[in-house]
């Protein structure tokens, strides 16, 4: 049943990868078993990929590039599109915009933003979600989330600002060790020249003003100097492009920033919670 469902749900990129792989395999006179040995898979795995009975993995596409790509880079290009198809449907439309953004202003108040998650943290978070995903689906989502990190080193540079609620730093996901490594990773991100990271302390609302009460917020500046807001909650997503509304989001974000610890204090708190001795 699952195999039939996979064939029905396979997207255009996965179908193109399967078709191209089969054509190139036959052009080179290789059997599925022979190609499987070259890739480190069984012949049955190659057959499942070609017939769409099993979704093509990111790892297999990488190996197909080496075995059948002939230096053209087709399978490497397809990796990006297949990853996109495997992302949650609610995020799929926004994902390319995130990767092309000139600047990102992010506020996270329940878990670490996906761009800043370690692989172990992401896997524990995704696997623990509801409805419970299959192990295969968990792996697909983790691979897709980790691929987004290429934005940090992209040229031209994307300026990324993250304000994270202190409660996120203190909420263990997976295990204490996973959380410790997540905090250490966050500290490393904070030291990047294109990243500004601040913590909104738990006591921020004691003065009666709490700008972060509306939940997570993600604002992107596009290459054409436009701005848009992306909101996500309870499996639903919303794009906001209305200039007046986006301006309000930018103003609210600025208010959140004024209530946050400065970058030096924020890094100190992150290191303290991770156990780093200064």
ABEGO torsion letter per residue (X at the ends): XAAAAAAAABBAAAAAAAAAAAAAAAAAGBBAAAAAAAAGBBAAAAAAAAAGABBBBAAAAAAAAAAAAGGAGAAAAAAAAAAAAABBAAAAAAAAAAAABABBBBBBAABBBAAABBAAAAAAAAAABOBBBBAAAAAAAAAAAAAAAAAAABOBBBBBBBBBBAAAAABBBGBAAAAAAAAAAAAAAAABAABBBBBBBAAAAAAGBBAAAAEBBBBBBBAAGBBBBBBBBGGBBBBBABAAAAAAAAAAAAAAAAABBBAAAAAAAAAAAAGBBX
